[in-house]
Amino acid sequence: MPAEVAAEVGSVGATTLLWVVGAALSLGGALTLAELCGTYPQAGGAYVFLREAYGPLIAFLFGWVKLVVTGPAAIAAVSLIFSAYAGTFLPLSDLQQKLLACALIVGLSAANIRSISLSAAIQNSSTIAKVLALVALALLLFAFGSPEQGALSRPIEWAPASWGGFGLALIAVLWTYVGWVDVTYLAGEVVDPGRTFPRATLLGLGIVMAVYLLANAAYLYVLPVEEIARSGSVAATAAERVFGLTGGRLVAALVLVSTFGSLNATFLTNPRVFYAMAQDGMFPEAIARVHPRYQSPHVALILYMVLGIIGVMTKIFEQLAQIFVLGIWPFYALTVGVVFVARRRHPDRVPVYRTWGYPVVPALFIVASIAMLLNALIRRPAQAGISAGILALGVPVYFAWRSSRARKAAAALQP
């Protein structure tokens, strides 16, 4: 994302401001959802919140977007990046990269089926490793890099090239923080969610923002903004500038660790949406099955694994990645809005944790989200149109599924 941000805003000050604003908005949304995790402590998180507040259609469309777009796109993109960077150490053909990506998907799926504790252990260790590695890379760039040609050696300008570009770049930045939504899918499997989620949110987002700012400062220390904007891999470009080919291999190792942890996180969280939808009768009942021994939603995990393999073999993410954010972000704004509905419907229910800054903080998040989406509609109408088309297609699918279930129920009642 640093390259896209630099290309859109074109200044050091605006780039820094974007990462801070992105963290602040994400924190506002995350702290709001932390209250909802305590109010509705059920597997599926955001899906459950949408269902309780707005009804089954909106909740189904949220799952529909995850099934059609974000599921195959996210898994395919991350696993193929992993296998591509593995080629730095072991040359692989295109087919071999796909097979390695599929093997990684199957392996992580099996680990998540085996135990949520095992998956959590993998997640914790990989997260610690990649945070330490990224911090180490940034510190090495500061220690050994030459700042003469870097952006920080020039006067810092705070104004972006355009405010419309600032809005587009903010969407990209917010996507890098988006784990604050995914973690809610585990609300039904976390001890004391009303206390756990606020603490995890504050600590997690605080660390992420600090690491992002440190890394981007290191890139700006050794590279000019123009070169960052042109780079396909800013970390690799910065490392190679300072350490040559050895730096490129260091970044490749960092990417392997990072993508491994990111992919495991998607298996730890996203299948819970399909599981919750199946429990509600929105998906086939089999998807709601729990493994008799491991007590994990194994069928939902297998479905997610299959989606990922399809994405890898077709490289569907290349067509879907650009509409990724525009398709899912309206639901994030709606999910944050659930806090207003929940408090009005349950005035006597006192949550363990109450949203900080309510009602200003969630309201600001919703307003900012609407502004970003309108800006994207104006500047990227084709992508916005595709996103709207995918959403619209989900409506007849929803009613066809309901009609099918009604016919089956009626047939079952007949003697």
Number of C-alpha atoms within 10 A of each C-alpha: 15 25 20 18 26 26 22 23 27 24 22 24 16 22 29 16 17 23 23 17 14 21 23 18 19 24 23 24 26 27 27 28 31 29 23 30 32 23 23 20 23 22 25 27 28 31 26 26 28 24 19 15 19 14 12 18 16 20 23 24 23 24 26 22 19 21 19 15 25 24 25 25 25 22 29 29 22 25 27 25 18 24 23 24 21 19 16 13 11 10 12 17 11 13 10 14 22 22 18 19 26 24 14 20 25 17 14 23 24 17 18 26 25 17 15 17 11 13 20 16 12 18 19 13 12 19 18 13 15 20 18 14 19 20 17 13 23 25 15 15 25 17 11 11 21 14 18 13 14 18 22 20 14 12 10 12 12 15 16 20 15 11 14 17 19 24 23 20 25 23 20 17 23 20 15 16 20 17 19 19 19 18 24 31 26 22 28 18 14 16 11 14 26 22 16 16 26 24 13 17 22 13 11 15 20 14 12 15 17 14 17 22 17 17 21 18 20 26 28 25 23 26 24 21 25 14 18 25 20 13 17 14 14 21 27 22 20 27 25 17 17 20 16 13 13 12 20 20 19 17 24 21 18 22 23 20 20 21 22 23 22 20 22 23 22 20 25 24 22 25 28 29 27 29 29 24 25 18 17 16 15 21 18 15 14 13 23 22 16 16 13 9 9 13 13 19 22 24 20 25 25 19 18 24 24 18 21 29 24 17 24 25 15 13 18 18 24 12 11 21 15 15 21 20 21 22 25 19 20 15 19 20 19 18 26 26 21 23 23 15 14 17 15 11 11 10 8 8 11 11 16 13 20 19 21 14 12 14 12 11 19 27 18 14 22 21 11 15 21 15 13 21 21 15 18 20 15 12 15 16 13 13 19 20 15 16 21 14 12 17 18 12 12 20 15 10 14 19 12 12 14 14 12 12 15 12 10 11 11 10 10 9 7 6 4
